[in-house]
Amino acid sequence: MTDQLPPPPKADQRPYSYTRHGETIQDPWHWLRDEGYPKVDDKDVLDYLKAENAYFEAWKKPHEPLVETIFQELKGRQKEDDSSVPVKDGDYLYWWAFQPGAQYRQWYRKPVAGGADQLILDEVKEAEGKEYFRLGAMQVSPNGKLAAILADDDGSERFKLKIRDLATGKDLETVTAVGIGSPVWSADSKAVLFTEVNDNWRSYRARYHRLGDDPRNARTIYEETQDKGFSVGLGKSQDKSLIFVSTGDNRTSEVRFVSAADPLQPLTLISPRKENRLYEADAAHGKLWIVTNDDHINFRLASADIARPGDWHDVIKGSDRTYIRGVSAFRNELVVTVREDGLDQLLLKDYRGGPIGRVPFKEASYSAGLGSNPEFDPAAYRLSYSSMVTPGTVYDYDPKSKTLVTLKVQEIPSGYDPSQYVTERLMIPARDGKKVPVSIVYKKGYKKDGSQPLFLYAYGAYGYAIPPSFSSARLSLLDRGFAYAIAHIRGGDDLGYGWYLDGTAKNRWNTFHDFVDAAKGLNAAGFARPGRIAIQGGSAGGKLMGVVVNTDPKLWGAVIADVPFVDVVNTMLDDTLPLTPGEWPVWGNPITDPAAFKLLKSYSPYDNVTAQAYPPMLVTAGLNDPRVTYWEPAKWVARLRATKTDSNLLMLKTNMGAGHGGKSGRWDSLKEVAEDYTFVLTQLGVAK
């Protein structure tokens, strides 16, 4: 209830409508989109967002003690002077470290042969006086003397690319103000290659800059002109011989390469783009090693001579059980990242055709993958690992002895006893008979009689699988009697590429049904009951939140929708927005396809708000967000306020100086988690 709060803000309704495919849609909150975006200076828009923020602060004020209590719990589980395990790259060992109390990292190196630590990048200093700071990438030149650094200071994800002299710490030049991705050095350390975004925030070209030249004269080595939905990216082969220039969207890709020793030579195309075919490549020993879905939905691993890059030969055939996700070509072995039965696996295959090895992992459910492995011939492979109960662990895997060596286990300074927590993996049937994996963790003693609360999280889009990994923040819920569950719904690729496809385009309703059916299955298993489930999702997962509060509002006791993609029809009709053209293969193109328009309109959260009771909701936005523009959550909240029939809490919190990921400092981001958890605890009546 909201009895103790002032009246919530109400956005004006201003007449606006549009007609598509013979249907007229009324959109009275269209005005919340500033016509000058990405610059937002419309006074009415800003006044409304500020009023909503003031309403959020009014709610938070009496709960500040609980917010602070939870924040201190979260902070107490973070090692203040945490640091990474050093990684060897050439003549140096590289690592990052936090100083006690610091919000941001410092980056160091020292010679392998011995010598003093050298501070090469101080994020604390870089972030001074800024509301937001994010390091996008730092690539040290092959000769070890320079660094190409990408940084964003407003959340817009338009990164400034600077070249820094590591001996003096001085920036030599600014190459671009609209960089993105990760830069790549030429083999002679005299040039840097980088990608840029255009005015629509699309990564559309790769460029070459010779150090010392006027950056305005940088040469474009590739520009995507054929498909405005494709994004351009750069990479380097594991053996550092080739630079890859890729272009593609969520369904189709195309890759070119050039020698790192002479990047101004014409690019070599591996294979022309074919609709709905994805491929990526690495290189070693004069061959390309290619992962592609050209003849199996779960991909295969192929090889090709660099002189005949389009002539592909099977190395590992596609498999219904084994979903091949990537390959790294080291000197002695190929390390193939796969997922089997929803679990991460790392396969090792030597170049002589011997049997495939496998890195051993013991837990029944976990998340694992390659860590930072910059060298072509490492003594061991650096791996990362965690589970719902096992803190993040860094291993070195020795392929000769077939042993895992533990280098670091995430410390929980305030204490953590994994034996006090239990994790399960359920397979819950969806309404069409498919079984949805659900990973759950709870504290021993949790009563499966529906009396205790449940926190349920999911994403379900773009083929991104939410891993069953460890979270120290989550303990603040578990220790207050919650079970925490991750629903591995369709739209992610948890059970293979087909699992992803079954949550896209005409199959999109499967994603929403999976989530609701998982919640009902958890209720049936005694993990909660209707009205005692808190749910959270962000971005496309925020769209999920918007759909399920429309379809099944009585199931949920509290809802957190972070930067939610909820104005789906309007966004997908607007091909000037950053992500829209690249998303048509995933959701459908409502401009040209009446059926896609009808489907999107059937679930678009903004367009399906109805006069019914909604659960308590906390919605977030970022004013500078280029992925989900601020007006989507703002319009949605405005329509909910004007339409819903209940008096439950509804709040919109907009980060006025940040973007898609929220606040950037480690403590600031934890404070936002504390606010989220306080909202959930108060709305479910278990605050303490």
C-alpha positions in Angstrom: 0.0 0.0 0.0 1.1 3.6 -0.6 -0.9 5.4 2.2 2.2 7.1 3.6 3.4 8.5 0.3 2.5 11.7 -1.5 0.3 11.2 -4.6 2.4 9.7 -7.4 3.2 11.8 -10.5 0.8 11.6 -13.4 2.1 12.2 -16.9 -0.2 14.3 -19.2 -2.1 12.5 -21.9 -1.6 14.3 -25.2 -3.5 13.2 -28.4 -1.3 11.2 -30.7 -2.1 8.2 -32.9 -0.7 6.3 -35.9 -2.1 3.7 -38.3 -0.3 0.6 -39.5 -1.7 -2.3 -41.5 -5.2 -0.8 -41.3 -5.1 -0.5 -37.5 -5.0 2.8 -35.6 -3.1 2.9 -32.3 -3.6 5.6 -29.7 -0.3 6.7 -28.0 -1.1 9.6 -25.6 2.3 9.4 -23.9 4.3 9.6 -27.2 5.4 13.1 -26.1 7.8 11.6 -23.4 10.2 10.8 -26.3 12.3 14.0 -26.6 12.4 14.9 -30.3 16.1 15.9 -29.9 17.2 12.5 -28.6 20.0 11.5 -27.8 20.1 15.0 -26.3 17.3 15.2 -23.7 16.5 18.8 -22.8 12.7 19.0 -23.1 11.6 20.6 -19.8 8.3 18.7 -19.6 10.1 15.4 -20.1 12.8 16.1 -17.6 10.2 17.5 -15.0 8.3 14.3 -15.2 11.3 12.0 -14.8 12.5 14.1 -11.9 9.0 13.9 -10.3 9.1 10.2 -10.5 12.6 10.1 -9.0 11.3 12.3 -6.1 8.5 9.8 -5.6 11.0 7.0 -5.4 13.1 8.9 -2.9 10.0 9.6 -0.8 9.3 5.9 -0.7 12.9 5.1 0.1 13.3 7.6 3.0 11.5 5.7 5.7 13.3 2.5 4.5 16.8 3.9 4.6 17.8 1.9 7.6 16.9 -1.3 5.8 18.6 -0.2 2.6 21.7 0.6 4.6 21.6 -2.7 6.5 21.4 -4.7 3.3 24.0 -2.5 1.6 26.5 -3.1 4.5 25.8 -6.9 4.1 26.5 -6.7 0.4 29.6 -4.6 0.9 30.8 -6.9 3.7 30.9 -9.8 1.3 33.2 -7.9 -1.1 36.9 -8.0 -0.5 37.8 -4.3 -0.4 41.3 -4.9 -1.7 40.4 -7.6 -4.1 42.6 -8.4 -7.1 42.7 -10.7 -10.0 45.1 -13.5 -10.7 48.0 -12.2 -12.8 47.9 -13.3 -16.5 51.1 -13.7 -18.5 51.1 -11.9 -21.9 54.5 -11.8 -23.5 57.2 -10.2 -21.2 54.7 -9.1 -18.6 52.2 -10.3 -16.0 49.0 -8.2 -15.9 46.3 -7.9 -13.2 43.8 -5.5 -11.7 43.3 -4.5 -8.0 40.9 -2.5 -5.9 42.2 -0.3 -3.1 40.1 -0.4 0.1 37.1 1.9 -0.3 37.7 2.4 -4.0 34.8 2.2 -6.4 37.0 1.4 -9.4 39.9 -0.8 -10.3 43.6 0.0 -10.9 45.4 -2.0 -13.6 49.0 -3.2 -13.1 51.8 -5.1 -14.7 55.3 -6.2 -13.9 58.1 -7.9 -16.0 58.0 -11.7 -15.9 61.8 -11.6 -15.5 61.4 -9.5 -12.3 60.9 -5.9 -11.4 58.6 -3.4 -9.8 54.9 -3.3 -10.2 53.8 -0.6 -12.7 50.4 1.1 -12.5 49.3 1.4 -16.2 45.7 2.6 -15.7 44.0 4.1 -12.7 40.2 4.0 -13.1 39.8 5.8 -9.8 41.7 8.8 -11.3 39.9 8.5 -14.6 36.5 8.6 -12.9 37.2 11.6 -10.7 34.5 14.2 -10.9 32.3 12.0 -13.2 28.9 10.6 -12.3 29.6 7.7 -14.5 32.8 5.9 -15.8 33.2 2.6 -17.6 36.3 1.1 -19.1 35.3 -0.5 -22.3 38.7 -2.0 -23.3 42.4 -1.7 -22.8 44.7 -3.4 -25.3 48.5 -3.2 -24.9 50.5 -3.0 -28.1 52.6 -6.0 -29.1 55.9 -4.2 -28.1 54.4 -3.5 -24.7 55.0 0.3 -24.9 51.5 1.6 -25.6 47.9 1.0 -24.7 44.7 1.6 -26.7 42.1 2.6 -24.1 38.3 2.9 -24.7 36.3 4.7 -22.0 32.7 5.9 -21.6 31.9 8.7 -19.2 28.1 9.1 -19.6 26.6 5.7 -20.2 25.8 6.4 -23.8 28.2 3.6 -24.9 30.0 5.9 -27.3 33.6 5.3 -26.1 36.6 7.6 -26.5 39.6 5.8 -27.9 42.9 7.1 -26.6 46.5 6.0 -27.1 48.6 6.0 -23.9 52.3 5.9 -23.5 52.8 3.3 -20.7 56.2 4.6 -19.7 55.0 8.2 -19.0 51.3 7.6 -18.4 50.5 10.4 -20.9 47.8 10.2 -23.6 49.4 10.7 -27.0 46.3 11.2 -29.0 42.5 10.7 -29.1 41.6 8.6 -32.1 37.8 8.7 -32.0 35.0 9.8 -29.7 32.5 7.3 -31.0 34.4 4.0 -30.6 32.9 0.7 -29.5 34.1 -2.9 -29.1 37.7 -3.6 -28.6 40.6 -2.2 -30.6 43.2 -4.3 -32.3 46.9 -3.5 -32.8 48.9 -4.1 -35.9 51.8 -6.5 -35.4 54.4 -3.7 -35.6 52.6 -1.7 -32.8 52.5 1.4 -35.2 48.8 1.3 -36.0 45.5 0.6 -34.3 42.3 -0.7 -35.8 39.0 0.1 -34.2 35.2 0.2 -34.9 32.9 3.2 -34.7 29.2 3.8 -34.2 27.2 6.2 -36.4 24.5 8.7 -35.3 22.1 5.8 -34.8 24.6 4.0 -32.4 25.2 1.2 -34.9 28.7 -0.3 -35.2 29.0 0.2 -38.9 32.6 0.4 -39.9 36.2 -0.7 -39.0 39.0 1.8 -39.4 42.8 1.9 -39.5 44.8 4.7 -37.7 48.6 5.1 -38.1 50.0 6.6 -34.9 51.0 10.1 -35.4 48.7 10.7 -38.3 45.7 13.1 -38.1 42.9 10.8 -36.7 40.5 12.5 -39.1 42.4 10.8 -41.9 41.9 7.3 -40.5 41.3 4.8 -43.3 38.1 2.8 -43.5 39.0 -0.8 -44.1 35.4 -2.1 -44.0 32.0 -0.4 -43.9 28.7 -2.3 -43.7 26.5 -0.8 -46.5 24.5 -3.9 -47.5 22.4 -4.4 -44.3 21.8 -1.6 -41.8 20.9 -4.2 -39.2 24.4 -5.7 -39.2 27.1 -4.7 -36.7 30.8 -4.7 -37.4 33.4 -6.1 -35.0 37.1 -6.7 -34.8 39.2 -9.6 -33.3 42.6 -11.2 -33.5 43.4 -14.8 -33.9 44.8 -16.7 -30.9 48.2 -17.0 -32.7 48.1 -13.2 -33.3 48.7 -13.6 -37.1 45.4 -12.5 -38.4 42.9 -9.7 -37.8 39.3 -10.7 -38.3 36.6 -8.2 -39.4 33.1 -9.6 -38.8 29.7 -8.3 -39.6 26.3 -9.7 -38.9 23.1 -9.7 -36.8 21.5 -12.3 -34.5 21.0 -14.8 -37.3 23.5 -14.2 -40.1 27.2 -13.4 -40.1 30.1 -12.9 -42.5 33.9 -12.7 -41.7 36.9 -11.4 -43.4 40.6 -11.4 -42.4 43.9 -9.7 -43.1 47.4 -10.2 -41.9 48.2 -8.4 -38.7 51.6 -7.6 -40.2 50.0 -5.6 -43.1 46.4 -4.6 -42.2 46.1 -2.3 -45.2 46.1 -5.2 -47.6 42.7 -6.1 -49.1 40.5 -8.1 -46.8 40.0 -11.8 -47.6 36.3 -13.0 -47.3 36.0 -16.4 -45.7 32.5 -17.1 -47.1 29.7 -14.7 -48.3 26.8 -14.1 -46.0 23.9 -16.6 -46.2 20.7 -15.8 -44.5 20.3 -17.7 -41.1 23.8 -19.0 -41.3 26.3 -18.0 -38.5 30.0 -18.6 -38.4 33.1 -17.4 -36.6 36.7 -18.3 -36.9 40.1 -18.6 -35.3 43.5 -19.4 -36.9 46.5 -21.5 -36.2 49.0 -23.6 -38.1 48.0 -22.2 -41.5 44.4 -23.1 -41.0 41.1 -21.5 -40.1 39.0 -23.2 -37.4 35.4 -22.4 -38.0 32.3 -22.9 -35.8 29.1 -22.7 -37.9 25.5 -23.8 -37.9 25.4 -24.4 -41.7 24.4 -28.1 -41.5 23.3 -28.6 -37.9 21.3 -26.5 -35.6 23.8 -27.0 -32.7 26.8 -26.0 -34.9 29.8 -28.0 -36.1 33.6 -27.3 -36.0 35.2 -27.2 -39.4 38.7 -26.4 -40.8 39.8 -24.6 -43.9 43.2 -23.8 -45.5 43.8 -20.0 -45.3 44.5 -20.1 -49.0 41.0 -21.6 -49.6 38.9 -20.1 -46.8 35.5 -21.1 -48.1 36.4 -24.9 -48.4 35.3 -26.2 -45.0 35.9 -29.7 -43.7 34.5 -31.4 -40.6 36.5 -31.6 -37.5 33.7 -32.2 -35.0 30.3 -32.9 -36.6 27.1 -31.3 -35.3 25.3 -33.2 -32.6 21.8 -33.1 -31.1 23.3 -33.4 -27.6 26.5 -31.3 -27.9 25.9 -27.6 -28.6 29.2 -26.1 -29.9 29.6 -22.5 -28.9 33.1 -21.5 -29.7 36.7 -22.5 -30.4 40.1 -21.1 -29.4 43.1 -22.4 -31.4 46.2 -22.7 -29.2 49.5 -24.1 -30.2 49.0 -27.7 -29.1 45.2 -28.0 -28.9 41.9 -26.7 -29.9 39.8 -25.7 -26.9 36.1 -26.1 -27.8 33.5 -24.5 -25.6 30.3 -26.6 -25.7 27.1 -27.1 -23.7 25.7 -30.6 -23.0 22.3 -31.1 -21.4 22.4 -27.4 -20.4 25.8 -27.6 -18.7 29.1 -26.0 -19.8 31.9 -28.3 -21.0 35.4 -27.6 -22.3 36.7 -30.1 -24.9 40.4 -30.4 -25.9 41.3 -31.8 -29.3 44.8 -32.0 -30.5 45.7 -31.3 -34.1 46.8 -34.9 -34.9 43.3 -36.3 -34.7 43.5 -38.0 -31.3 40.6 -38.5 -28.9 38.8 -35.5 -27.5 39.7 -34.7 -23.9 37.4 -33.1 -21.4 38.1 -30.8 -18.5 36.5 -32.5 -15.4 33.9 -30.7 -13.3 32.3 -32.4 -10.4 29.2 -30.6 -9.4 25.8 -31.5 -10.9 25.1 -27.9 -11.9 27.6 -25.1 -12.5 28.9 -22.5 -14.8 32.4 -22.8 -16.4 34.4 -21.3 -19.3 37.7 -20.1 -20.6 39.2 -17.2 -18.7 41.8 -14.8 -19.9 44.3 -16.7 -22.1 46.1 -14.1 -24.3 49.1 -16.3 -25.2 49.2 -18.8 -28.1 51.2 -21.4 -26.1 50.3 -21.1 -22.5 51.7 -23.5 -19.9 48.1 -24.1 -18.7 44.6 -22.9 -19.7 43.1 -20.3 -17.4 39.4 -21.2 -16.5 36.6 -19.6 -14.5 34.1 -21.6 -12.5 31.3 -21.2 -10.0 27.9 -22.8 -9.0 24.9 -21.6 -7.1 26.7 -22.6 -3.9 30.4 -22.4 -4.9 32.0 -19.0 -5.1 33.8 -17.9 -8.2 36.9 -19.9 -8.7 39.9 -19.4 -11.0 41.7 -22.5 -12.2 44.7 -23.4 -14.3 44.1 -26.6 -16.2 47.2 -28.5 -17.1 46.4 -30.6 -20.2 49.4 -32.8 -19.7 48.6 -33.9 -16.2 44.8 -33.4 -16.7 44.6 -31.6 -13.4 42.9 -28.4 -12.2 45.0 -26.2 -10.0 43.1 -23.7 -7.9 44.5 -20.2 -8.1 41.8 -18.2 -6.4 38.5 -18.7 -4.7 36.2 -15.6 -4.3 36.6 -14.5 -0.7 33.5 -13.6 1.4 35.1 -11.5 4.2 31.9 -11.5 6.3 31.8 -15.3 6.2 30.2 -17.9 4.0 29.6 -21.6 4.7 28.5 -23.4 1.5 27.4 -26.4 3.5 24.5 -24.3 4.8 23.0 -23.9 1.3 21.4 -26.4 -1.1 21.0 -26.2 -4.8 18.6 -28.1 -7.0 17.9 -28.3 -10.7 14.3 -29.1 -11.7 12.8 -29.8 -15.1 9.3 -28.2 -15.0 6.9 -29.0 -17.9 5.6 -26.0 -19.9 2.1 -26.0 -21.3 3.3 -27.4 -24.6 5.1 -30.3 -23.0 8.6 -29.0 -23.2 10.6 -29.3 -19.9 12.1 -26.0 -18.7 15.3 -26.3 -16.5 15.1 -24.3 -13.3 18.1 -23.8 -11.1 17.3 -23.2 -7.4 19.3 -22.3 -4.3 18.1 -21.9 -0.7 19.3 -22.2 2.9 19.0 -25.4 4.7 15.7 -25.6 6.6 13.7 -24.0 3.8 10.2 -25.4 4.1 8.7 -26.5 0.8 5.2 -26.0 2.0 4.4 -22.7 0.2 5.0 -20.7 3.4 8.3 -19.1 2.4 9.0 -16.5 -0.3 10.6 -17.1 -3.7 12.7 -14.8 -5.9 12.5 -15.8 -9.6 14.8 -14.4 -12.3 15.0 -15.0 -16.1 16.0 -13.3 -19.3 15.0 -15.4 -22.3 16.4 -13.6 -25.3 19.2 -13.3 -27.9 20.4 -16.8 -27.2 21.9 -15.7 -23.9 21.8 -18.4 -21.2 21.7 -17.2 -17.6 24.3 -19.3 -15.9 23.7 -21.1 -12.6 26.5 -19.2 -11.0 27.3 -17.8 -7.6 26.2 -14.5 -6.3 27.2 -13.2 -2.9 24.5 -10.5 -3.0 21.9 -13.2 -3.2 22.7 -14.4 0.3 20.8 -11.4 1.7 17.7 -13.0 0.4 18.5 -16.6 1.2 19.4 -15.7 4.8 15.9 -14.0 5.1 14.1 -17.2 4.1 13.9 -16.9 0.3 14.6 -19.5 -2.3 16.3 -18.0 -5.4 15.5 -19.6 -8.8 16.7 -19.0 -12.3 14.3 -20.2 -15.0 16.2 -21.2 -18.1 13.4 -20.4 -20.5 13.3 -20.5 -24.3 14.9 -17.6 -26.0 18.1 -18.3 -24.2 20.3 -21.1 -25.6 20.6 -23.1 -22.4 19.5 -26.4 -24.1 21.0 -25.6 -27.5 20.5 -23.2 -30.4 17.0 -24.7 -31.0 16.1 -23.6 -27.5 16.9 -20.1 -28.6 15.0 -20.3 -31.9 11.9 -21.6 -30.0 11.7 -18.3 -28.2 12.0 -16.0 -31.2 9.7 -14.5 -33.9 6.5 -16.5 -34.2 7.6 -18.7 -31.2 8.0 -15.7 -28.9 5.0 -16.5 -26.7 6.9 -19.7 -25.6 9.3 -17.5 -23.6 6.5 -15.9 -21.6 4.6 -19.1 -21.1 7.8 -20.9 -20.0 8.3 -18.3 -17.2 4.7 -18.4 -16.0 4.7 -22.2 -16.1 8.0 -22.4 -14.3 6.5 -20.2 -11.5 3.5 -22.4 -11.3 5.6 -25.5 -11.2 7.7 -24.1 -8.4 4.5 -23.3 -6.5 3.4 -26.9 -7.0 6.7 -28.1 -5.6 6.2 -26.0 -2.5 8.7 -23.2 -3.1 6.0 -20.5 -2.9 2.4 -19.7 -3.5 0.7 -17.1 -5.7 1.5 -13.6 -4.5 4.6 -14.7 -2.7 6.9 -14.7 -5.7 9.2 -11.7 -6.4 10.4 -11.6 -10.0 13.1 -9.6 -11.8 14.3 -9.2 -15.4 16.2 -6.5 -17.3 16.2 -5.2 -20.8 14.6 -8.0 -22.9 14.0 -9.7 -19.5 12.2 -6.5 -18.6 9.9 -7.1 -21.6 9.3 -10.5 -20.0 8.3 -8.8 -16.8 5.9 -6.5 -18.6 4.2 -9.4 -20.4 3.7 -11.6 -17.4 2.3 -8.8 -15.2 -0.3 -8.3 -17.9 -1.1 -12.0 -18.3 -0.8 -13.4 -14.8 -0.7 -10.4 -12.3 -2.0 -12.5 -9.3 1.1 -14.8 -9.3 3.5 -12.0 -8.4 4.1 -10.3 -5.0 6.8 -7.8 -6.3 8.2 -7.1 -9.7 11.5 -5.4 -10.6 11.7 -4.4 -14.3 15.2 -3.0 -15.1 15.5 -0.9 -18.2 12.6 -2.9 -19.7 12.1 -3.2 -23.5 8.3 -2.6 -23.2 7.2 -0.3 -26.0 7.8 -3.1 -28.5 5.6 -2.1 -31.4 6.7 1.5 -31.5 10.4 0.6 -31.2 10.3 -2.1 -33.9 8.4 0.3 -36.3 11.2 2.9 -36.0 14.2 2.0 -38.1 16.1 5.1 -36.9 16.5 3.6 -33.4 19.9 1.9 -32.7 18.9 -1.7 -32.4 15.7 -2.0 -34.4 16.9 -3.2 -37.9 19.2 -5.8 -36.3 16.3 -7.1 -34.2 13.9 -7.8 -37.0 15.3 -11.3 -37.6 14.6 -12.0 -33.9 11.2 -10.5 -33.3 9.9 -9.9 -36.9 9.6 -6.7 -39.0 6.2 -5.0 -38.3 6.9 -2.4 -41.0 6.6 -4.9 -43.9 4.9 -7.9 -42.3 1.3 -7.6 -41.0 1.6 -10.9 -39.2 4.7 -9.7 -37.3 2.9 -6.5 -36.4 -0.1 -8.5 -35.1 2.2 -10.8 -33.1 4.2 -7.9 -31.5 1.1 -6.1 -30.6 -0.3 -9.2 -29.0 2.4 -9.1 -26.3 3.9 -5.6 -26.3 3.6 -4.7 -22.5 2.9 -1.0 -23.2 0.1 -1.8 -25.6 -1.5 -4.5 -23.4 -1.9 -2.6 -20.1 -5.5 -3.2 -19.0 -7.8 -2.0 -16.2 -6.9 -4.7 -13.6 -5.0 -5.0 -10.4 -1.2 -5.1 -10.8 1.4 -6.2 -8.3 3.8 -3.8 -6.7 6.4 -2.7 -9.3 9.8 -1.0 -9.4 10.9 0.1 -12.9 14.3 1.5 -13.7 15.6 3.5 -16.7 18.8 5.2 -17.9 18.5 8.6 -19.5 21.6 8.0 -21.7 20.7 4.3 -22.5 21.2 3.6 -26.2 19.8 0.1 -26.0 16.4 0.6 -24.3 15.6 4.3 -24.6 14.4 6.0 -21.4 10.9 6.7 -22.8 10.0 3.0 -23.0 9.8 2.5 -19.2 8.6 6.1 -18.7 5.6 5.6 -21.1 4.8 2.2 -19.6 4.7 3.5 -16.1 2.6 6.5 -17.2 0.0 4.1 -18.8 0.0 1.8 -15.8 -0.7 4.7 -13.5 -3.6 5.9 -15.6 -5.1 2.4 -16.1 -4.5 0.0 -13.2 -7.3 -0.5 -10.6 -5.2 -1.2 -7.5 -3.3 1.0 -5.0 -0.1 -1.1 -5.0 3.2 0.7 -5.2 4.4 1.6 -8.7 7.8 3.5 -9.0 10.0 4.7 -11.8 13.6 5.4 -11.0 15.7 7.0 -13.8 19.4 7.2 -13.6 19.9 10.7 -15.0 23.7 10.3 -15.7 23.9 6.6 -16.7 22.8 4.2 -19.3 21.8 0.6 -19.7 23.8 -0.9 -16.9 22.9 1.5 -14.1 25.5 3.1 -11.9 29.1 2.3 -12.6 31.0 2.3 -9.3 31.1 -1.0 -7.4 29.5 0.4 -4.2 27.0 2.6 -6.1 25.8 -0.5 -8.0 25.5 -2.4 -4.7 23.4 0.4 -3.3 21.0 -0.1 -6.2 20.8 -3.9 -5.4 20.1 -2.9 -1.7 17.3 -0.7 -2.9 15.9 -3.6 -5.1 16.0 -6.0 -2.2 14.4 -3.5 0.2 11.6 -3.1 -2.2 11.0 -6.8 -2.4 11.2 -7.4 1.3 8.8 -4.6 2.2 6.3 -5.6 -0.5 6.3 -9.2 0.6 6.1 -8.3 4.2 9.3 -10.0 5.3 11.5 -6.9 5.9 14.0 -7.3 8.7 
